[in-house]
């Protein structure tokens, strides 16, 4: 089986290498175009006229609100008030608040 594949493969290789190769003709490149060489610089021209004044720009957008500042310091304690007048014979009883029951 291997000989039946090997023989046609060798025959194909030998027949392709025996083909006639065509002759390649190289066409010469065209002659380069002449290059212009600049001459010396001429005198400077006259100064041009001044351009027109530009338009005024639009007003910008309003900025964002700033952050809130820190809380200020506590103020000084006020001066002590004057002693009150002596009251009439009315008695006022102040009851202290009830203490809450302890929680477990």
OpenMM code with the backbone's topology and positions (N, CA, C; nanometers):
from openmm import Vec3, app, unit

residues = "UNK UNK UNK UNK UNK UNK UNK UNK UNK UNK UNK UNK UNK UNK UNK UNK UNK UNK UNK UNK UNK UNK UNK UNK UNK UNK UNK UNK UNK UNK UNK UNK UNK UNK UNK UNK UNK UNK UNK UNK UNK UNK UNK UNK UNK UNK UNK UNK UNK UNK UNK UNK UNK UNK UNK UNK UNK UNK UNK UNK UNK UNK UNK UNK UNK UNK UNK UNK UNK UNK UNK UNK UNK UNK UNK UNK UNK UNK UNK UNK UNK UNK UNK UNK UNK UNK UNK UNK UNK UNK UNK UNK UNK UNK UNK UNK UNK UNK UNK UNK UNK UNK UNK UNK".split()
positions = [
    Vec3(0.0822, -0.1182, 0.0000),
    Vec3(0.0000, 0.0000, 0.0000),
    Vec3(0.0873, 0.1256, 0.0000),
    Vec3(0.1956, 0.1229, 0.0795),
    Vec3(0.2836, 0.2390, 0.0850),
    Vec3(0.3515, 0.2652, -0.0491),
    Vec3(0.3825, 0.1595, -0.1248),
    Vec3(0.4480, 0.1776, -0.2552),
    Vec3(0.3528, 0.2400, -0.3561),
    Vec3(0.2232, 0.2107, -0.3423),
    Vec3(0.1276, 0.2652, -0.4390),
    Vec3(0.1091, 0.4167, -0.4201),
    Vec3(0.1345, 0.4704, -0.3024),
    Vec3(0.1250, 0.6156, -0.2788),
    Vec3(0.2588, 0.6824, -0.3071),
    Vec3(0.3667, 0.6143, -0.2768),
    Vec3(0.5003, 0.6716, -0.2906),
    Vec3(0.5389, 0.6909, -0.4372),
    Vec3(0.5088, 0.5980, -0.5225),
    Vec3(0.5496, 0.6069, -0.6630),
    Vec3(0.4785, 0.7211, -0.7347),
    Vec3(0.3463, 0.7414, -0.7246),
    Vec3(0.2843, 0.8572, -0.7917),
    Vec3(0.3325, 0.9910, -0.7354),
    Vec3(0.3649, 0.9944, -0.6070),
    Vec3(0.4150, 1.1188, -0.5477),
    Vec3(0.5507, 1.1551, -0.6069),
    Vec3(0.6409, 1.0574, -0.6197),
    Vec3(0.7717, 1.0844, -0.6793),
    Vec3(0.7580, 1.1243, -0.8263),
    Vec3(0.6672, 1.0593, -0.8971),
    Vec3(0.6440, 1.0935, -1.0369),
    Vec3(0.5939, 1.2380, -1.0512),
    Vec3(0.5047, 1.2819, -0.9618),
    Vec3(0.4513, 1.4189, -0.9669),
    Vec3(0.5615, 1.5202, -0.9385),
    Vec3(0.6481, 1.4897, -0.8437),
    Vec3(0.7567, 1.5818, -0.8083),
    Vec3(0.8539, 1.5945, -0.9253),
    Vec3(0.8920, 1.4846, -0.9859),
    Vec3(0.9875, 1.4884, -1.0978),
    Vec3(0.9284, 1.5587, -1.2203),
    Vec3(0.7993, 1.5377, -1.2454),
    Vec3(0.7398, 1.6018, -1.3625),
    Vec3(0.7269, 1.7529, -1.3436),
    Vec3(0.7036, 1.7992, -1.2207),
    Vec3(0.6932, 1.9435, -1.1965),
    Vec3(0.8292, 2.0122, -1.2039),
    Vec3(0.9348, 1.9439, -1.1665),
    Vec3(1.0672, 2.0062, -1.1707),
    Vec3(1.1235, 2.0091, -1.3116),
    Vec3(1.0734, 1.9270, -1.4024),
    Vec3(1.1246, 1.9222, -1.5392),
    Vec3(1.0574, 2.0242, -1.6294),
    Vec3(0.9640, 2.1040, -1.5785),
    Vec3(0.8923, 2.2014, -1.6618),
    Vec3(0.9871, 2.3107, -1.7089),
    Vec3(0.9548, 2.3667, -1.8245),
    Vec3(1.0344, 2.4746, -1.8814),
    Vec3(1.0038, 2.6044, -1.8076),
    Vec3(1.1057, 2.6737, -1.7618),
    Vec3(1.0889, 2.7997, -1.6887),
    Vec3(1.0908, 2.9151, -1.7892),
    Vec3(0.9941, 3.0096, -1.7838),
    Vec3(0.9954, 3.1242, -1.8750),
    Vec3(1.1067, 3.2226, -1.8377),
    Vec3(1.1545, 3.2986, -1.9370),
    Vec3(1.2599, 3.3960, -1.9147),
    Vec3(1.1977, 3.5256, -1.8619),
    Vec3(1.2544, 3.5781, -1.7573),
    Vec3(1.2052, 3.7014, -1.6967),
    Vec3(1.2830, 3.8179, -1.7546),
    Vec3(1.2112, 3.9195, -1.8068),
    Vec3(1.2753, 4.0368, -1.8649),
    Vec3(1.2574, 4.1528, -1.7674),
    Vec3(1.3670, 4.2119, -1.7246),
    Vec3(1.3614, 4.3272, -1.6353),
    Vec3(1.3542, 4.4541, -1.7187),
    Vec3(1.2510, 4.5357, -1.6918),
    Vec3(1.2344, 4.6626, -1.7625),
    Vec3(1.3106, 4.7690, -1.6843),
    Vec3(1.3967, 4.8476, -1.7504),
    Vec3(1.4725, 4.9504, -1.6770),
    Vec3(1.3791, 5.0586, -1.6235),
    Vec3(1.4141, 5.1150, -1.5107),
    Vec3(1.3346, 5.2207, -1.4473),
    Vec3(1.3483, 5.3490, -1.5284),
    Vec3(1.2432, 5.4328, -1.5320),
    Vec3(1.2525, 5.5589, -1.6054),
    Vec3(1.3542, 5.6523, -1.5405),
    Vec3(1.4069, 5.7435, -1.6183),
    Vec3(1.5062, 5.8387, -1.5680),
    Vec3(1.4397, 5.9320, -1.4670),
    Vec3(1.5101, 5.9683, -1.3612),
    Vec3(1.4495, 6.0556, -1.2606),
    Vec3(1.4236, 6.1954, -1.3180),
    Vec3(1.3150, 6.2569, -1.2699),
    Vec3(1.2795, 6.3915, -1.3142),
    Vec3(1.3777, 6.4922, -1.2545),
    Vec3(1.4040, 6.6018, -1.3264),
    Vec3(1.4962, 6.7020, -1.2707),
    Vec3(1.4352, 6.7673, -1.1467),
    Vec3(1.5203, 6.7961, -1.0498),
    Vec3(1.4774, 6.8556, -0.9240),
    Vec3(1.5059, 7.0051, -0.9287),
    Vec3(1.4028, 7.0852, -0.8927),
    Vec3(1.4212, 7.2310, -0.8912),
    Vec3(1.4988, 7.2707, -0.7669),
    Vec3(1.5993, 7.3543, -0.7836),
    Vec3(1.6807, 7.4016, -0.6722),
    Vec3(1.6377, 7.5447, -0.6422),
    Vec3(1.5973, 7.5753, -0.5176),
    Vec3(1.5534, 7.7114, -0.4867),
    Vec3(1.6701, 7.8092, -0.4927),
    Vec3(1.6396, 7.9324, -0.5302),
    Vec3(1.7408, 8.0378, -0.5370),
    Vec3(1.7495, 8.1126, -0.4051),
    Vec3(1.8203, 8.2225, -0.3999),
    Vec3(1.8331, 8.2989, -0.2760),
    Vec3(1.6997, 8.3662, -0.2411),
    Vec3(1.6822, 8.3962, -0.1146),
    Vec3(1.5590, 8.4591, -0.0671),
    Vec3(1.5509, 8.6032, -0.1161),
    Vec3(1.4288, 8.6471, -0.1424),
    Vec3(1.4075, 8.7849, -0.1879),
    Vec3(1.3921, 8.8798, -0.0700),
    Vec3(1.3704, 9.0098, -0.0968),
    Vec3(1.3543, 9.1055, 0.0130),
    Vec3(1.2215, 9.0826, 0.0851),
    Vec3(1.2167, 9.1291, 0.2105),
    Vec3(1.0957, 9.1123, 0.2921),
    Vec3(0.9859, 9.2044, 0.2396),
    Vec3(0.8616, 9.1548, 0.2429),
    Vec3(0.7483, 9.2333, 0.1957),
    Vec3(0.7031, 9.3357, 0.2988),
    Vec3(0.6055, 9.4202, 0.2590),
    Vec3(0.5529, 9.5238, 0.3492),
    Vec3(0.4686, 9.4596, 0.4586),
    Vec3(0.4588, 9.5292, 0.5731),
    Vec3(0.3786, 9.4803, 0.6851),
    Vec3(0.2312, 9.4889, 0.6493),
    Vec3(0.1551, 9.3864, 0.6860),
    Vec3(0.0123, 9.3834, 0.6550),
    Vec3(-0.0675, 9.4714, 0.7499),
    Vec3(-0.1949, 9.4972, 0.7135),
    Vec3(-0.2802, 9.5807, 0.7990),
    Vec3(-0.3270, 9.5001, 0.9194),
    Vec3(-0.3666, 9.5724, 1.0247),
    Vec3(-0.4091, 9.5080, 1.1480),
    Vec3(-0.5476, 9.4470, 1.1278),
    Vec3(-0.5705, 9.3320, 1.1884),
    Vec3(-0.6990, 9.2634, 1.1762),
    Vec3(-0.8077, 9.3309, 1.2596),
    Vec3(-0.9313, 9.2927, 1.2345),
    Vec3(-1.0463, 9.3492, 1.3060),
    Vec3(-1.0495, 9.2971, 1.4499),
    Vec3(-1.1108, 9.3745, 1.5384),
    Vec3(-1.1246, 9.3345, 1.6783),
    Vec3(-1.2254, 9.2206, 1.6879),
    Vec3(-1.1980, 9.1237, 1.7704),
    Vec3(-1.2858, 9.0075, 1.7854),
    Vec3(-1.4096, 9.0396, 1.8671),
    Vec3(-1.5066, 8.9494, 1.8628),
    Vec3(-1.6300, 8.9658, 1.9393),
    Vec3(-1.6049, 8.9360, 2.0862),
    Vec3(-1.6883, 8.9991, 2.1721),
    Vec3(-1.6751, 8.9753, 2.3156),
    Vec3(-1.7380, 8.8408, 2.3489),
    Vec3(-1.6763, 8.7669, 2.4361),
    Vec3(-1.7270, 8.6346, 2.4747),
    Vec3(-1.8484, 8.6436, 2.5657),
    Vec3(-1.9162, 8.5315, 2.5837),
    Vec3(-2.0349, 8.5265, 2.6684),
    Vec3(-1.9951, 8.5164, 2.8148),
    Vec3(-2.0901, 8.5552, 2.9022),
    Vec3(-2.0675, 8.5458, 3.0458),
    Vec3(-2.0701, 8.3997, 3.0872),
    Vec3(-1.9849, 8.3621, 3.1779),
    Vec3(-1.9762, 8.2226, 3.2215),
    Vec3(-2.0921, 8.1841, 3.3127),
    Vec3(-2.1050, 8.0559, 3.3403),
    Vec3(-2.2105, 8.0045, 3.4276),
    Vec3(-2.1801, 8.0363, 3.5730),
    Vec3(-2.2860, 8.0419, 3.6526),
    Vec3(-2.2704, 8.0722, 3.7946),
    Vec3(-2.2111, 7.9501, 3.8647),
    Vec3(-2.1245, 7.9717, 3.9600),
    Vec3(-2.0591, 7.8627, 4.0315),
    Vec3(-2.1516, 7.7941, 4.1303),
    Vec3(-2.1112, 7.6808, 4.1801),
    Vec3(-2.1901, 7.6031, 4.2766),
    Vec3(-2.1849, 7.6682, 4.4141),
    Vec3(-2.2841, 7.6361, 4.4955),
    Vec3(-2.2879, 7.6862, 4.6328),
    Vec3(-2.1769, 7.6191, 4.7128),
    Vec3(-2.1113, 7.6947, 4.7969),
    Vec3(-2.0017, 7.6409, 4.8761),
    Vec3(-2.0505, 7.5506, 4.9884),
    Vec3(-1.9596, 7.4793, 5.0513),
    Vec3(-1.9929, 7.3887, 5.1614),
    Vec3(-2.0216, 7.4695, 5.2883),
    Vec3(-2.1024, 7.4108, 5.3778),
    Vec3(-2.1366, 7.4791, 5.5022),
    Vec3(-2.0154, 7.4807, 5.5937),
    Vec3(-1.9983, 7.5916, 5.6643),
    Vec3(-1.8850, 7.6041, 5.7556),
    Vec3(-1.9042, 7.5239, 5.8837),
    Vec3(-1.8010, 7.5179, 5.9650),
    Vec3(-1.8069, 7.4425, 6.0901),
    Vec3(-1.8869, 7.5197, 6.1954),
    Vec3(-1.9364, 7.4460, 6.2946),
    Vec3(-2.0123, 7.5061, 6.4033),
    Vec3(-1.9183, 7.5927, 6.4866),
    Vec3(-1.9691, 7.7090, 6.5288),
    Vec3(-1.8868, 7.8002, 6.6075),
    Vec3(-1.8683, 7.7539, 6.7517),
    Vec3(-1.7813, 7.8220, 6.8260),
    Vec3(-1.7548, 7.7877, 6.9658),
    Vec3(-1.8679, 7.8379, 7.0549),
    Vec3(-1.8807, 7.7754, 7.1706),
    Vec3(-1.9855, 7.8167, 7.2641),
    Vec3(-1.9488, 7.9529, 7.3216),
    Vec3(-2.0517, 8.0370, 7.3395),
    Vec3(-2.0278, 8.1715, 7.3913),
    Vec3(-1.9990, 8.1729, 7.5410),
    Vec3(-1.9570, 8.2878, 7.5924),
    Vec3(-1.9279, 8.3025, 7.7350),
    Vec3(-2.0581, 8.3010, 7.8148),
    Vec3(-2.0445, 8.2654, 7.9424),
    Vec3(-2.1614, 8.2623, 8.0289),
    Vec3(-2.1994, 8.4057, 8.0644),
    Vec3(-2.3293, 8.4303, 8.0705),
    Vec3(-2.3756, 8.5658, 8.1007),
    Vec3(-2.3526, 8.6043, 8.2468),
    Vec3(-2.3718, 8.7314, 8.2774),
    Vec3(-2.3529, 8.7767, 8.4157),
    Vec3(-2.4718, 8.7348, 8.5019),
    Vec3(-2.4471, 8.7226, 8.6301),
    Vec3(-2.5491, 8.6757, 8.7246),
    Vec3(-2.6538, 8.7859, 8.7424),
    Vec3(-2.7793, 8.7419, 8.7475),
    Vec3(-2.8885, 8.8380, 8.7648),
    Vec3(-2.9001, 8.8888, 8.9084),
    Vec3(-2.9797, 8.9914, 8.9265),
    Vec3(-3.0003, 9.0500, 9.0605),
    Vec3(-3.0905, 8.9588, 9.1426),
    Vec3(-3.0798, 8.9697, 9.2744),
    Vec3(-3.1613, 8.8901, 9.3650),
    Vec3(-3.3065, 8.9351, 9.3524),
    Vec3(-3.3985, 8.8392, 9.3529),
    Vec3(-3.5399, 8.8704, 9.3369),
    Vec3(-3.6019, 8.9280, 9.4626),
    Vec3(-3.7227, 8.9803, 9.4498),
    Vec3(-3.7938, 9.0383, 9.5649),
    Vec3(-3.8495, 8.9277, 9.6518),
    Vec3(-3.8679, 8.9599, 9.7731),
    Vec3(-3.9268, 8.8644, 9.8661),
    Vec3(-4.0718, 8.8440, 9.8265),
    Vec3(-4.1155, 8.7193, 9.8270),
    Vec3(-4.2507, 8.6896, 9.7855),
    Vec3(-4.3516, 8.7105, 9.8964),
    Vec3(-4.4812, 8.7002, 9.8628),
    Vec3(-4.5840, 8.7099, 9.9671),
    Vec3(-4.5921, 8.5758, 10.0382),
    Vec3(-4.6895, 8.5474, 10.1100),
    Vec3(-4.6945, 8.4297, 10.1953),
    Vec3(-4.7388, 8.3030, 10.1206),
    Vec3(-4.7221, 8.2962, 9.9897),
    Vec3(-4.7600, 8.1774, 9.9153),
    Vec3(-4.6462, 8.0760, 9.9241),
    Vec3(-4.6807, 7.9496, 9.9507),
    Vec3(-4.5820, 7.8440, 9.9623),
    Vec3(-4.5871, 7.7600, 9.8341),
    Vec3(-4.4697, 7.7340, 9.7774),
    Vec3(-4.4603, 7.6529, 9.6566),
    Vec3(-4.3838, 7.5261, 9.6916),
    Vec3(-4.4411, 7.4102, 9.6592),
    Vec3(-4.3765, 7.2821, 9.6874),
    Vec3(-4.3318, 7.2240, 9.5535),
    Vec3(-4.2035, 7.1943, 9.5461),
    Vec3(-4.1469, 7.1370, 9.4242),
    Vec3(-4.1236, 6.9886, 9.4493),
    Vec3(-4.1877, 6.9035, 9.3675),
    Vec3(-4.1757, 6.7591, 9.3834),
    Vec3(-4.0691, 6.7106, 9.2850),
    Vec3(-3.9684, 6.6344, 9.3347),
    Vec3(-3.8668, 6.5828, 9.2432),
    Vec3(-3.9292, 6.4788, 9.1493),
    Vec3(-3.8750, 6.4622, 9.0315),
    Vec3(-3.9324, 6.3644, 8.9395),
    Vec3(-3.9156, 6.2212, 8.9938),
    Vec3(-4.0087, 6.1352, 8.9574),
    Vec3(-4.0037, 5.9944, 9.0051),
    Vec3(-3.8880, 5.9235, 8.9360),
    Vec3(-3.8179, 5.8396, 9.0130),
    Vec3(-3.7071, 5.7641, 8.9555),
    Vec3(-3.7636, 5.6438, 8.8831),
    Vec3(-3.7159, 5.6147, 8.7667),
    Vec3(-3.7702, 5.4995, 8.6932),
    Vec3(-3.7280, 5.3675, 8.7597),
    Vec3(-3.8093, 5.2632, 8.7404),
    Vec3(-3.7799, 5.1329, 8.7977),
    Vec3(-3.6586, 5.0744, 8.7265),
    Vec3(-3.5719, 5.0069, 8.7978),
    Vec3(-3.4541, 4.9477, 8.7341),
    Vec3(-3.4969, 4.8379, 8.6346),
    Vec3(-3.4246, 4.8285, 8.5246),
    Vec3(-3.4547, 4.7259, 8.4246),
    Vec3(-3.3637, 4.6063, 8.4480),
    Vec3(-3.4139, 4.4898, 8.4197),
    Vec3(-3.3342, 4.3666, 8.4410),
    Vec3(-3.2545, 4.3369, 8.3196),
] * unit.nanometer
topology = app.Topology()
chain = topology.addChain("A")
for resn in residues:
    res = topology.addResidue(resn, chain)
    for name in ("N", "CA", "C"):
        topology.addAtom(name, app.Element.getBySymbol(name[0]), res)
